[in-house]
Amino acid sequence: MGFSVVDYTKEHFRDDAPPEREGKFIQITDGSRHCLVLSPMDMHPFHANITEAFLLSEGAQGRYNSKRDHYFTEDSGWKVLGGGVWKLSEPEGTIRFGGASLAYGPFVSRGLARSIKTSGAFEGFKVIVE
């Protein structure tokens, strides 16, 4: 299964990202691809918003539940595995992953640090999974 990191912070901050930033993330798969999708909190305040943005970028249609706290698609093959929060510190050279999504549950921590390192994302940063 292929692994990739989709980082909406680059789109949000462009070339002016603060040295310390944080947000939320989801893990999502279609069975052949496994994606870690990160977004700053002020761009997508809820895990459901990240899910919607990612699925739309993949051409998959979905919808929110009645409370608008869960976004899902039934026929695209994509499934959210879980989510959490992240914090990147350039001065410390770290990126941390922890917490859990109220909408989708806890993220899959096993093998996450290794997958991130292998992907080349956040090169030069120590990946910490809590």
BAFI-3210 file (N, C-alpha, C; in Angstrom, 3 decimals, decimal comma, padded with zeros to 6 digits):
// residues 130
n [1|2|3|4|5|6|7|8|9|10|11|12|13|14|15|16|17|18|19|20|21|22|23|24|25|26|27|28|29|30|31|32|33|34|35|36|37|38|39|40|41|42|43|44|45|46|47|48|49|50|51|52|53|54|55|56|57|58|59|60|61|62|63|64|65|66|67|68|69|70|71|72|73|74|75|76|77|78|79|80|81|82|83|84|85|86|87|88|89|90|91|92|93|94|95|96|97|98|99|100|101|102|103|104|105|106|107|108|109|110|111|112|113|114|115|116|117|118|119|120|121|122|123|124|125|126|127|128|129|130]
n.u [000,852|000,628|001,956|001,282|001,776|-000,383|-000,313|-001,921|-000,983|000,945|-000,489|-002,174|-000,517|001,246|004,248|004,825|004,885|004,516|007,147|006,376|003,669|000,333|-002,313|-004,939|-005,321|-006,105|-006,242|-006,572|-007,827|-007,990|-007,752|-005,708|-004,071|-002,705|-003,251|-001,982|-003,367|-002,872|-003,827|-003,891|-005,401|-006,984|-007,666|-009,077|-011,146|-012,285|-012,104|-013,832|-014,018|-011,470|-011,595|-013,648|-012,414|-010,203|-011,452|-012,969|-010,883|-009,967|-011,948|-014,148|-017,433|-019,356|-021,035|-022,254|-023,224|-026,318|-025,665|-023,459|-020,873|-019,489|-018,156|-018,753|-018,407|-020,080|-019,705|-017,206|-015,014|-013,153|-012,048|-012,070|-009,645|-009,059|-008,134|-006,359|-004,327|-001,686|001,585|004,053|007,385|009,754|012,060|012,675|012,879|010,965|008,053|004,944|002,492|-000,694|-003,486|-007,015|-009,700|-012,938|-014,946|-014,052|-012,558|-009,605|-006,313|-004,296|-001,546|000,537|003,407|003,330|005,286|007,502|006,455|006,063|008,698|009,849|008,455|009,572|008,489|008,592|011,334|014,344|013,152|012,354|010,125|007,468|005,308|002,603]
n.v [-001,178|002,168|005,133|008,482|011,971|014,610|017,959|020,623|022,934|024,254|025,305|027,011|028,846|029,643|031,080|031,984|030,656|030,259|029,639|027,890|025,814|024,428|021,959|019,898|016,435|013,771|010,238|008,444|006,036|004,283|001,679|001,023|003,177|005,031|007,822|010,571|013,387|016,701|019,755|023,250|024,556|026,909|026,839|024,473|023,772|021,446|017,848|016,741|018,753|018,661|016,129|016,490|018,405|016,928|014,666|015,931|016,963|014,649|014,005|012,743|012,501|013,489|013,817|015,743|014,699|015,168|016,800|018,052|017,330|015,246|014,019|012,108|009,541|007,232|005,630|005,899|004,437|005,396|005,542|006,882|006,409|007,417|010,163|013,089|015,441|017,708|019,132|021,288|022,246|024,316|025,488|023,504|021,350|019,358|017,323|016,585|014,093|013,339|012,764|012,432|012,061|013,372|012,855|010,706|008,984|007,568|007,910|005,682|004,657|002,878|002,253|004,737|006,842|005,710|005,414|008,113|009,070|007,472|008,423|010,854|013,224|016,052|016,070|016,032|016,627|015,462|012,918|012,510|010,361|010,297]
n.w [000,000|-000,895|000,601|001,450|002,208|002,635|002,802|003,860|004,978|003,516|001,366|002,778|004,270|002,352|001,463|003,973|006,488|009,984|012,414|014,392|014,358|014,242|014,077|012,820|011,822|009,519|008,871|005,973|003,667|000,533|000,122|-001,635|-001,421|001,249|003,102|004,901|006,073|006,653|008,235|009,002|011,970|011,679|009,033|008,455|010,808|011,866|011,886|010,048|008,120|006,967|005,869|003,970|002,230|001,284|000,054|-001,949|-003,479|-004,557|-006,247|-005,221|-004,155|-001,321|001,861|004,653|007,964|009,814|012,007|011,095|011,800|010,857|007,935|005,120|002,607|000,626|-001,608|-002,802|-002,072|-000,319|003,064|006,273|008,677|011,148|013,324|014,561|016,365|015,426|015,877|014,850|015,278|014,237|015,514|017,461|015,820|015,499|014,870|016,107|016,750|017,987|020,243|019,389|017,061|017,453|015,663|014,033|015,558|017,238|015,756|013,707|015,176|015,001|013,214|012,010|012,335|011,023|008,419|007,711|007,769|005,753|003,568|003,026|003,753|005,888|006,209|008,007|010,376|013,645|014,127|016,241|017,783|019,805]
ca.u [000,000|001,390|001,719|001,636|001,380|-001,001|-000,122|-002,614|-000,355|001,643|-001,522|-002,735|000,449|002,087|005,663|004,914|004,479|005,197|008,076|005,636|002,296|-000,380|-003,606|-005,534|-005,025|-006,840|-005,655|-007,637|-007,342|-008,924|-007,358|-004,412|-003,315|-002,924|-002,860|-002,009|-003,769|-002,701|-004,346|-003,884|-006,702|-007,813|-008,098|-010,094|-011,221|-012,781|-011,639|-014,786|-013,654|-010,290|-012,089|-014,358|-011,445|-009,424|-012,289|-013,290|-009,676|-009,845|-013,107|-015,148|-018,540|-019,754|-022,000|-022,183|-024,377|-027,229|-024,989|-022,332|-019,604|-018,931|-018,299|-018,484|-018,790|-020,471|-019,409|-015,929|-013,978|-012,325|-012,478|-011,249|-009,207|-008,994|-007,528|-005,771|-003,759|-000,251|002,270|005,383|008,262|011,016|013,193|013,000|013,079|010,062|006,625|004,279|001,150|-001,346|-004,921|-007,990|-010,810|-014,261|-015,779|-013,557|-011,841|-008,149|-005,544|-003,510|-000,199|001,531|004,097|003,140|006,560|008,303|005,858|006,340|010,124|010,067|007,825|010,374|007,812|009,174|012,742|015,121|012,392|012,119|008,700|007,093|003,922|002,237]
ca.v [000,000|003,415|006,107|009,854|013,034|015,780|018,996|021,855|024,120|024,963|026,068|028,024|029,877|029,956|031,151|032,733|029,785|030,560|028,572|026,918|025,749|023,223|021,752|018,570|015,549|012,509|009,158|008,002|005,044|003,725|000,285|000,948|004,339|005,447|009,229|011,364|014,703|017,699|021,093|024,160|024,663|028,001|026,541|023,427|023,614|020,131|016,722|016,574|019,727|018,113|015,000|017,047|019,009|015,868|013,873|016,745|017,042|013,341|013,832|011,913|013,245|013,038|014,694|015,846|014,204|016,262|017,695|018,620|017,060|014,037|014,036|010,754|009,141|005,833|004,823|006,233|003,514|006,024|005,331|007,565|005,464|008,124|011,484|013,621|016,773|017,747|020,384|021,348|023,287|024,428|025,664|022,219|020,336|018,234|017,331|015,662|013,624|012,774|013,012|011,611|012,786|013,061|012,358|009,481|008,146|007,738|007,557|004,452|005,118|001,847|002,413|006,069|007,567|005,074|005,759|009,525|009,188|006,826|009,238|012,050|014,398|016,576|015,677|016,810|016,766|014,272|012,601|011,977|009,883|010,149]
ca.w [000,000|-000,971|001,665|001,090|003,121|002,011|003,812|003,484|005,565|002,440|000,649|003,672|004,635|001,193|001,844|005,215|007,591|011,243|012,793|015,201|013,848|014,677|013,459|012,926|010,697|009,381|008,083|005,080|002,707|-000,452|-000,021|-002,306|-000,946|002,634|003,136|006,118|005,584|007,707|007,956|010,145|012,636|011,183|007,670|008,608|012,259|012,266|011,076|008,942|007,078|006,287|005,075|002,818|001,304|000,649|-000,852|-003,124|-004,314|-005,206|-007,117|-004,542|-003,565|000,004|002,508|006,103|008,705|010,186|012,953|010,339|012,464|010,238|006,476|004,649|001,264|000,694|-002,784|-003,427|-001,638|000,704|004,443|007,273|009,703|012,422|013,234|015,779|016,272|015,171|016,207|014,273|015,829|013,509|016,433|018,092|014,781|015,777|014,551|017,040|016,425|019,163|020,364|018,669|016,446|017,988|014,563|013,399|016,499|017,307|014,565|013,763|015,500|014,673|011,945|011,435|012,263|009,972|007,122|007,443|007,451|004,456|002,524|002,781|004,312|007,122|006,244|008,960|011,616|014,446|014,161|017,553|017,830|021,227]
c.u [000,897|000,997|002,120|001,116|000,826|-000,997|-000,740|-001,981|000,372|000,675|-002,023|-001,758|001,279|003,551|005,882|004,455|005,225|006,111|007,454|004,186|001,668|-001,717|-004,112|-005,147|-005,992|-005,936|-006,807|-007,053|-008,431|-008,592|-006,031|-003,498|-003,700|-002,392|-002,982|-002,251|-003,750|-003,272|-004,216|-005,309|-007,573|-008,220|-009,248|-010,212|-011,665|-012,231|-012,549|-014,476|-012,441|-010,719|-012,788|-013,376|-010,654|-010,259|-012,666|-012,082|-009,429|-011,021|-014,204|-016,212|-018,900|-020,787|-021,744|-023,389|-025,209|-026,593|-023,812|-020,990|-018,910|-019,206|-017,929|-018,929|-019,064|-019,976|-018,059|-014,824|-013,054|-012,917|-011,515|-010,934|-009,177|-008,346|-006,969|-005,295|-002,253|000,295|003,691|006,148|009,566|012,193|013,635|013,318|012,195|008,695|006,000|002,876|000,549|-002,843|-005,777|-009,077|-012,119|-015,137|-015,362|-012,770|-010,341|-007,476|-004,782|-002,053|000,884|002,106|004,022|004,467|007,431|007,773|006,139|007,801|010,428|009,524|008,669|009,709|008,490|010,617|013,516|014,420|012,321|010,603|008,379|005,617|003,589|000,954]
c.v [001,240|004,369|007,491|010,819|014,186|016,858|020,307|023,105|024,934|025,833|027,239|029,181|030,389|029,973|031,832|031,908|030,166|029,399|027,525|026,967|024,421|023,130|020,350|017,743|014,370|011,506|008,588|007,039|004,678|002,251|000,110|002,097|004,647|006,872|009,794|012,793|015,686|019,038|021,965|024,323|025,764|027,822|025,531|023,125|022,229|019,045|016,497|017,539|019,261|016,976|015,500|017,598|017,940|015,082|014,658|016,862|015,740|013,054|012,965|012,803|012,651|013,975|014,696|015,151|015,410|017,255|018,420|018,438|015,809|014,106|012,651|010,581|007,649|004,998|005,105|005,243|004,095|005,790|006,061|006,565|006,087|009,473|011,922|015,037|016,666|019,101|020,303|022,509|023,281|024,630|024,354|021,141|019,118|018,439|016,226|015,332|012,986|013,008|012,037|012,512|012,383|012,434|010,972|008,560|008,363|007,321|006,256|004,861|004,128|002,078|003,800|006,813|007,008|005,430|007,203|009,703|008,615|007,673|010,459|013,328|014,777|016,106|016,617|017,031|015,419|014,074|011,912|011,615|009,572|009,366]
c.w [000,000|000,138|001,160|002,148|002,290|003,082|003,337|004,098|004,496|001,653|001,500|003,934|003,457|001,636|003,184|006,417|008,862|011,646|013,719|014,740|014,262|013,980|013,729|011,709|010,688|008,675|007,266|004,056|001,713|-000,716|-000,730|-001,898|000,489|002,729|004,539|005,656|006,749|007,271|009,198|010,687|012,039|009,720|007,685|010,110|012,739|011,347|009,870|007,797|006,283|005,367|003,823|001,783|000,563|-000,354|-002,102|-004,053|-005,069|-006,144|-006,524|-003,916|-002,209|000,572|004,011|006,724|009,155|011,166|012,301|011,048|011,912|008,732|005,968|003,208|001,311|-000,473|-003,436|-003,100|-000,575|002,095|005,376|008,377|011,089|012,225|014,567|015,557|016,035|015,585|015,669|014,876|015,039|014,463|017,107|017,066|014,975|015,140|015,394|016,545|017,662|019,119|019,588|018,109|017,111|016,900|014,095|014,325|016,454|016,002|014,788|013,965|015,053|013,273|011,342|011,289|011,144|008,585|006,738|007,029|006,067|003,310|002,144|003,271|005,628|007,309|007,171|010,279|012,334|014,536|015,485|017,517|019,282|021,384]
res [m|g|f|s|v|v|d|y|t|k|e|h|f|r|d|d|a|p|p|e|r|e|g|k|f|i|q|i|t|d|g|s|r|h|c|l|v|l|s|p|m|d|m|h|p|f|h|a|n|i|t|e|a|f|l|l|s|e|g|a|q|g|r|y|n|s|k|r|d|h|y|f|t|e|d|s|g|w|k|v|l|g|g|g|v|w|k|l|s|e|p|e|g|t|i|r|f|g|g|a|s|l|a|y|g|p|f|v|s|r|g|l|a|r|s|i|k|t|s|g|a|f|e|g|f|k|v|i|v|e]
***
